[in-house]
Amino acid sequence: MKMLDKDKIAKENLEDDVLSEVRSMKLVHHPYIVRLFEVLKTNKKILLLMEYMDGGDLFDAISNFIIF
């Protein structure tokens, strides 16, 4: 699950970016891309319910291969 803070999205003017991400994820069905199943909204959050992938965080996996 990915939780997005509505206030932060509005403050940083990211509404179009979030909408684009959701639209793209709904269209893509590929074995190496996490699927988006549902989008839920509360008063303060947007919740993206996605396919579970084990193995840790993608950033950590990429960081192991890149020397900063």
Biopython code that builds the backbone (N, CA, C, O; Angstrom):
import numpy as np
from Bio.PDB.StructureBuilder import StructureBuilder

atoms = [
    (1, "MET", "N", (0.841, -1.162, 0.000)),
    (1, "MET", "CA", (0.000, 0.000, 0.000)),
    (1, "MET", "C", (0.897, 1.239, 0.000)),
    (1, "MET", "O", (1.894, 1.313, 0.718)),
    (2, "LYS", "N", (0.518, 2.181, -0.808)),
    (2, "LYS", "CA", (1.222, 3.463, -0.857)),
    (2, "LYS", "C", (0.259, 4.519, -0.330)),
    (2, "LYS", "O", (-0.852, 4.662, -0.841)),
    (3, "MET", "N", (0.683, 5.256, 0.693)),
    (3, "MET", "CA", (-0.162, 6.287, 1.284)),
    (3, "MET", "C", (0.389, 7.660, 0.915)),
    (3, "MET", "O", (1.559, 7.957, 1.152)),
    (4, "LEU", "N", (-0.467, 8.487, 0.336)),
    (4, "LEU", "CA", (-0.085, 9.829, -0.072)),
    (4, "LEU", "C", (-0.864, 10.842, 0.754)),
    (4, "LEU", "O", (-2.074, 10.703, 0.936)),
    (5, "ASP", "N", (-0.184, 11.844, 1.245)),
    (5, "ASP", "CA", (-0.801, 12.893, 2.060)),
    (5, "ASP", "C", (-1.388, 13.966, 1.140)),
    (5, "ASP", "O", (-0.658, 14.590, 0.370)),
    (6, "LYS", "N", (-2.692, 14.178, 1.218)),
    (6, "LYS", "CA", (-3.363, 15.146, 0.348)),
    (6, "LYS", "C", (-2.839, 16.565, 0.553)),
    (6, "LYS", "O", (-2.681, 17.313, -0.413)),
    (7, "ASP", "N", (-2.568, 16.942, 1.810)),
    (7, "ASP", "CA", (-2.065, 18.289, 2.076)),
    (7, "ASP", "C", (-0.711, 18.514, 1.415)),
    (7, "ASP", "O", (-0.464, 19.574, 0.840)),
    (8, "LYS", "N", (0.161, 17.522, 1.499)),
    (8, "LYS", "CA", (1.492, 17.632, 0.891)),
    (8, "LYS", "C", (1.388, 17.696, -0.636)),
    (8, "LYS", "O", (2.109, 18.457, -1.282)),
    (9, "ILE", "N", (0.494, 16.901, -1.198)),
    (9, "ILE", "CA", (0.290, 16.911, -2.647)),
    (9, "ILE", "C", (-0.173, 18.288, -3.102)),
    (9, "ILE", "O", (0.325, 18.820, -4.094)),
    (10, "ALA", "N", (-1.132, 18.867, -2.373)),
    (10, "ALA", "CA", (-1.639, 20.201, -2.723)),
    (10, "ALA", "C", (-0.562, 21.265, -2.521)),
    (10, "ALA", "O", (-0.388, 22.145, -3.363)),
    (11, "LYS", "N", (0.161, 21.182, -1.401)),
    (11, "LYS", "CA", (1.191, 22.175, -1.085)),
    (11, "LYS", "C", (2.285, 22.205, -2.148)),
    (11, "LYS", "O", (2.771, 23.273, -2.517)),
    (12, "GLU", "N", (2.666, 21.031, -2.636)),
    (12, "GLU", "CA", (3.738, 20.937, -3.621)),
    (12, "GLU", "C", (3.219, 20.912, -5.056)),
    (12, "GLU", "O", (3.983, 20.700, -5.998)),
    (13, "ASN", "N", (1.897, 21.134, -5.217)),
    (13, "ASN", "CA", (1.264, 21.201, -6.536)),
    (13, "ASN", "C", (1.541, 19.940, -7.365)),
    (13, "ASN", "O", (1.984, 20.023, -8.510)),
    (14, "LEU", "N", (1.272, 18.772, -6.766)),
    (14, "LEU", "CA", (1.563, 17.492, -7.412)),
    (14, "LEU", "C", (0.303, 16.739, -7.853)),
    (14, "LEU", "O", (0.375, 15.549, -8.160)),
    (15, "GLU", "N", (-0.831, 17.408, -7.887)),
    (15, "GLU", "CA", (-2.086, 16.748, -8.241)),
    (15, "GLU", "C", (-2.003, 16.062, -9.603)),
    (15, "GLU", "O", (-2.418, 14.913, -9.752)),
    (16, "ASP", "N", (-1.464, 16.773, -10.593)),
    (16, "ASP", "CA", (-1.357, 16.206, -11.946)),
    (16, "ASP", "C", (-0.416, 15.003, -11.978)),
    (16, "ASP", "O", (-0.664, 14.040, -12.703)),
    (17, "ASP", "N", (0.660, 15.057, -11.197)),
    (17, "ASP", "CA", (1.614, 13.942, -11.148)),
    (17, "ASP", "C", (0.980, 12.696, -10.548)),
    (17, "ASP", "O", (1.182, 11.591, -11.050)),
    (18, "VAL", "N", (0.221, 12.868, -9.486)),
    (18, "VAL", "CA", (-0.442, 11.731, -8.843)),
    (18, "VAL", "C", (-1.480, 11.135, -9.789)),
    (18, "VAL", "O", (-1.554, 9.916, -9.941)),
    (19, "LEU", "N", (-2.266, 11.972, -10.412)),
    (19, "LEU", "CA", (-3.275, 11.496, -11.353)),
    (19, "LEU", "C", (-2.631, 10.747, -12.511)),
    (19, "LEU", "O", (-3.143, 9.711, -12.938)),
    (20, "SER", "N", (-1.527, 11.252, -13.019)),
    (20, "SER", "CA", (-0.805, 10.593, -14.106)),
    (20, "SER", "C", (-0.262, 9.228, -13.657)),
    (20, "SER", "O", (-0.335, 8.251, -14.402)),
    (21, "GLU", "N", (0.277, 9.171, -12.441)),
    (21, "GLU", "CA", (0.789, 7.898, -11.917)),
    (21, "GLU", "C", (-0.329, 6.862, -11.808)),
    (21, "GLU", "O", (-0.148, 5.708, -12.199)),
    (22, "VAL", "N", (-1.469, 7.266, -11.284)),
    (22, "VAL", "CA", (-2.596, 6.354, -11.123)),
    (22, "VAL", "C", (-3.095, 5.871, -12.482)),
    (22, "VAL", "O", (-3.328, 4.677, -12.667)),
    (23, "ARG", "N", (-3.257, 6.775, -13.416)),
    (23, "ARG", "CA", (-3.716, 6.385, -14.763)),
    (23, "ARG", "C", (-2.749, 5.400, -15.416)),
    (23, "ARG", "O", (-3.172, 4.404, -16.003)),
    (24, "SER", "N", (-1.461, 5.678, -15.314)),
    (24, "SER", "CA", (-0.446, 4.801, -15.922)),
    (24, "SER", "C", (-0.454, 3.429, -15.279)),
    (24, "SER", "O", (-0.403, 2.410, -15.967)),
    (25, "MET", "N", (-0.518, 3.406, -13.943)),
    (25, "MET", "CA", (-0.477, 2.121, -13.246)),
    (25, "MET", "C", (-1.709, 1.271, -13.535)),
    (25, "MET", "O", (-1.620, 0.043, -13.548)),
    (26, "LYS", "N", (-2.850, 1.901, -13.766)),
    (26, "LYS", "CA", (-4.060, 1.147, -14.097)),
    (26, "LYS", "C", (-3.972, 0.499, -15.476)),
    (26, "LYS", "O", (-4.579, -0.545, -15.714)),
    (27, "LEU", "N", (-3.221, 1.115, -16.378)),
    (27, "LEU", "CA", (-3.127, 0.614, -17.749)),
    (27, "LEU", "C", (-2.084, -0.485, -17.932)),
    (27, "LEU", "O", (-2.219, -1.328, -18.819)),
    (28, "VAL", "N", (-1.048, -0.479, -17.099)),
    (28, "VAL", "CA", (0.088, -1.372, -17.305)),
    (28, "VAL", "C", (-0.134, -2.715, -16.611)),
    (28, "VAL", "O", (-0.456, -2.772, -15.424)),
    (29, "HIS", "N", (0.045, -3.786, -17.369)),
    (29, "HIS", "CA", (-0.003, -5.146, -16.819)),
    (29, "HIS", "C", (1.227, -5.878, -17.331)),
    (29, "HIS", "O", (1.247, -6.373, -18.458)),
    (30, "HIS", "N", (2.249, -5.940, -16.490)),
    (30, "HIS", "CA", (3.524, -6.532, -16.857)),
    (30, "HIS", "C", (4.072, -7.276, -15.647)),
    (30, "HIS", "O", (3.923, -6.807, -14.518)),
    (31, "PRO", "N", (4.708, -8.433, -15.863)),
    (31, "PRO", "CA", (5.188, -9.217, -14.712)),
    (31, "PRO", "C", (6.238, -8.522, -13.857)),
    (31, "PRO", "O", (6.425, -8.910, -12.703)),
    (32, "TYR", "N", (6.929, -7.515, -14.371)),
    (32, "TYR", "CA", (7.972, -6.830, -13.607)),
    (32, "TYR", "C", (7.541, -5.460, -13.090)),
    (32, "TYR", "O", (8.366, -4.690, -12.598)),
    (33, "ILE", "N", (6.254, -5.159, -13.203)),
    (33, "ILE", "CA", (5.729, -3.895, -12.708)),
    (33, "ILE", "C", (4.597, -4.200, -11.727)),
    (33, "ILE", "O", (3.700, -4.990, -12.022)),
    (34, "VAL", "N", (4.650, -3.568, -10.567)),
    (34, "VAL", "CA", (3.644, -3.779, -9.531)),
    (34, "VAL", "C", (2.285, -3.302, -10.035)),
    (34, "VAL", "O", (2.158, -2.208, -10.584)),
    (35, "ARG", "N", (1.265, -4.152, -9.836)),
    (35, "ARG", "CA", (-0.082, -3.806, -10.286)),
    (35, "ARG", "C", (-0.812, -2.964, -9.257)),
    (35, "ARG", "O", (-0.661, -3.162, -8.051)),
    (36, "LEU", "N", (-1.598, -2.030, -9.741)),
    (36, "LEU", "CA", (-2.455, -1.209, -8.898)),
    (36, "LEU", "C", (-3.852, -1.817, -8.933)),
    (36, "LEU", "O", (-4.447, -1.972, -10.000)),
    (37, "PHE", "N", (-4.372, -2.162, -7.745)),
    (37, "PHE", "CA", (-5.693, -2.783, -7.675)),
    (37, "PHE", "C", (-6.810, -1.790, -7.374)),
    (37, "PHE", "O", (-7.905, -1.890, -7.929)),
    (38, "GLU", "N", (-6.531, -0.840, -6.502)),
    (38, "GLU", "CA", (-7.600, 0.054, -6.054)),
    (38, "GLU", "C", (-7.020, 1.378, -5.568)),
    (38, "GLU", "O", (-5.895, 1.428, -5.070)),
    (39, "VAL", "N", (-7.789, 2.433, -5.715)),
    (39, "VAL", "CA", (-7.431, 3.740, -5.177)),
    (39, "VAL", "C", (-8.545, 4.154, -4.220)),
    (39, "VAL", "O", (-9.716, 4.205, -4.596)),
    (40, "LEU", "N", (-8.161, 4.448, -2.979)),
    (40, "LEU", "CA", (-9.120, 4.871, -1.964)),
    (40, "LEU", "C", (-8.737, 6.254, -1.472)),
    (40, "LEU", "O", (-7.557, 6.604, -1.428)),
    (41, "LYS", "N", (-9.745, 7.042, -1.099)),
    (41, "LYS", "CA", (-9.490, 8.386, -0.592)),
    (41, "LYS", "C", (-10.134, 8.542, 0.772)),
    (41, "LYS", "O", (-11.267, 8.112, 0.989)),
    (42, "THR", "N", (-9.402, 9.161, 1.690)),
    (42, "THR", "CA", (-9.954, 9.579, 2.970)),
    (42, "THR", "C", (-9.881, 11.102, 2.994)),
    (42, "THR", "O", (-9.527, 11.726, 1.993)),
    (43, "ASN", "N", (-10.213, 11.691, 4.124)),
    (43, "ASN", "CA", (-10.146, 13.157, 4.224)),
    (43, "ASN", "C", (-8.734, 13.687, 4.066)),
    (43, "ASN", "O", (-8.533, 14.783, 3.541)),
    (44, "LYS", "N", (-7.737, 12.901, 4.526)),
    (44, "LYS", "CA", (-6.363, 13.386, 4.533)),
    (44, "LYS", "C", (-5.397, 12.583, 3.664)),
    (44, "LYS", "O", (-4.284, 13.041, 3.403)),
    (45, "LYS", "N", (-5.797, 11.402, 3.215)),
    (45, "LYS", "CA", (-4.877, 10.514, 2.494)),
    (45, "LYS", "C", (-5.483, 10.003, 1.196)),
    (45, "LYS", "O", (-6.702, 9.957, 1.026)),
    (46, "ILE", "N", (-4.592, 9.621, 0.288)),
    (46, "ILE", "CA", (-4.942, 8.840, -0.894)),
    (46, "ILE", "C", (-4.192, 7.531, -0.736)),
    (46, "ILE", "O", (-2.973, 7.529, -0.564)),
    (47, "LEU", "N", (-4.906, 6.423, -0.793)),
    (47, "LEU", "CA", (-4.309, 5.110, -0.599)),
    (47, "LEU", "C", (-4.295, 4.353, -1.920)),
    (47, "LEU", "O", (-5.338, 4.183, -2.552)),
    (48, "LEU", "N", (-3.135, 3.905, -2.333)),
    (48, "LEU", "CA", (-3.003, 3.097, -3.538)),
    (48, "LEU", "C", (-2.763, 1.664, -3.090)),
    (48, "LEU", "O", (-1.719, 1.355, -2.515)),
    (49, "LEU", "N", (-3.725, 0.790, -3.352)),
    (49, "LEU", "CA", (-3.597, -0.609, -2.987)),
    (49, "LEU", "C", (-2.952, -1.348, -4.151)),
    (49, "LEU", "O", (-3.522, -1.464, -5.236)),
    (50, "MET", "N", (-1.743, -1.845, -3.892)),
    (50, "MET", "CA", (-0.952, -2.442, -4.956)),
    (50, "MET", "C", (-0.605, -3.892, -4.636)),
    (50, "MET", "O", (-0.738, -4.343, -3.499)),
    (51, "GLU", "N", (-0.169, -4.592, -5.636)),
    (51, "GLU", "CA", (0.279, -5.966, -5.506)),
    (51, "GLU", "C", (1.452, -6.044, -4.528)),
    (51, "GLU", "O", (2.334, -5.185, -4.539)),
    (52, "TYR", "N", (1.458, -7.078, -3.684)),
    (52, "TYR", "CA", (2.557, -7.259, -2.737)),
    (52, "TYR", "C", (3.772, -7.826, -3.458)),
    (52, "TYR", "O", (3.666, -8.781, -4.227)),
    (53, "MET", "N", (4.919, -7.226, -3.199)),
    (53, "MET", "CA", (6.174, -7.718, -3.757)),
    (53, "MET", "C", (7.155, -7.877, -2.604)),
    (53, "MET", "O", (7.430, -6.918, -1.883)),
    (54, "ASP", "N", (7.680, -9.072, -2.428)),
    (54, "ASP", "CA", (8.653, -9.279, -1.362)),
    (54, "ASP", "C", (10.050, -8.923, -1.846)),
    (54, "ASP", "O", (10.258, -8.700, -3.039)),
    (55, "GLY", "N", (10.983, -8.870, -0.949)),
    (55, "GLY", "CA", (12.360, -8.599, -1.334)),
    (55, "GLY", "C", (12.849, -7.224, -0.922)),
    (55, "GLY", "O", (13.999, -6.878, -1.194)),
    (56, "GLY", "N", (12.006, -6.426, -0.270)),
    (56, "GLY", "CA", (12.465, -5.134, 0.224)),
    (56, "GLY", "C", (12.104, -3.976, -0.666)),
    (56, "GLY", "O", (11.318, -4.099, -1.606)),
    (57, "ASP", "N", (12.690, -2.859, -0.349)),
    (57, "ASP", "CA", (12.418, -1.590, -1.001)),
    (57, "ASP", "C", (13.225, -1.460, -2.289)),
    (57, "ASP", "O", (14.402, -1.817, -2.321)),
    (58, "LEU", "N", (12.605, -0.956, -3.343)),
    (58, "LEU", "CA", (13.283, -0.799, -4.626)),
    (58, "LEU", "C", (14.477, 0.143, -4.508)),
    (58, "LEU", "O", (15.523, -0.110, -5.104)),
    (59, "PHE", "N", (14.332, 1.226, -3.743)),
    (59, "PHE", "CA", (15.436, 2.172, -3.564)),
    (59, "PHE", "C", (16.653, 1.473, -2.961)),
    (59, "PHE", "O", (17.779, 1.697, -3.405)),
    (60, "ASP", "N", (16.433, 0.633, -1.957)),
    (60, "ASP", "CA", (17.538, -0.092, -1.329)),
    (60, "ASP", "C", (18.213, -1.036, -2.328)),
    (60, "ASP", "O", (19.439, -1.153, -2.348)),
    (61, "ALA", "N", (17.413, -1.702, -3.146)),
    (61, "ALA", "CA", (17.974, -2.623, -4.141)),
    (61, "ALA", "C", (18.831, -1.875, -5.162)),
    (61, "ALA", "O", (19.909, -2.338, -5.533)),
    (62, "ILE", "N", (18.350, -0.724, -5.608)),
    (62, "ILE", "CA", (19.096, 0.073, -6.583)),
    (62, "ILE", "C", (20.351, 0.652, -5.937)),
    (62, "ILE", "O", (21.413, 0.688, -6.558)),
    (63, "SER", "N", (20.229, 1.106, -4.690)),
    (63, "SER", "CA", (21.366, 1.707, -3.985)),
    (63, "SER", "C", (22.529, 0.741, -3.841)),
    (63, "SER", "O", (23.683, 1.168, -3.800)),
    (64, "ASN", "N", (22.248, -0.547, -3.764)),
    (64, "ASN", "CA", (23.317, -1.543, -3.637)),
    (64, "ASN", "C", (24.175, -1.628, -4.903)),
    (64, "ASN", "O", (25.319, -2.079, -4.847)),
    (65, "PHE", "N", (23.634, -1.201, -6.027)),
    (65, "PHE", "CA", (24.364, -1.275, -7.296)),
    (65, "PHE", "C", (25.001, 0.040, -7.698)),
    (65, "PHE", "O", (25.872, 0.066, -8.567)),
    (66, "ILE", "N", (24.579, 1.128, -7.079)),
    (66, "ILE", "CA", (25.069, 2.457, -7.450)),
    (66, "ILE", "C", (25.930, 2.996, -6.313)),
    (66, "ILE", "O", (25.525, 2.957, -5.151)),
    (67, "ILE", "N", (27.091, 3.487, -6.639)),
    (67, "ILE", "CA", (27.953, 4.115, -5.649)),
    (67, "ILE", "C", (27.778, 5.622, -5.781)),
    (67, "ILE", "O", (28.030, 6.196, -6.840)),
    (68, "PHE", "N", (27.346, 6.254, -4.701)),
    (68, "PHE", "CA", (27.097, 7.703, -4.727)),
    (68, "PHE", "C", (28.346, 8.456, -4.447)),
    (68, "PHE", "O", (28.334, 9.687, -4.427)),
]
sb = StructureBuilder()
sb.init_structure("model")
sb.init_model(0)
sb.init_chain("A")
sb.init_seg("    ")
for serial, (resi, resn, name, xyz) in enumerate(atoms, 1):
    if name == "N":
        sb.init_residue(resn, " ", resi, " ")
    sb.init_atom(name, np.array(xyz, "f"), 0.0, 1.0, " ", f" {name:<3s}", serial, name[0])
structure = sb.get_structure()
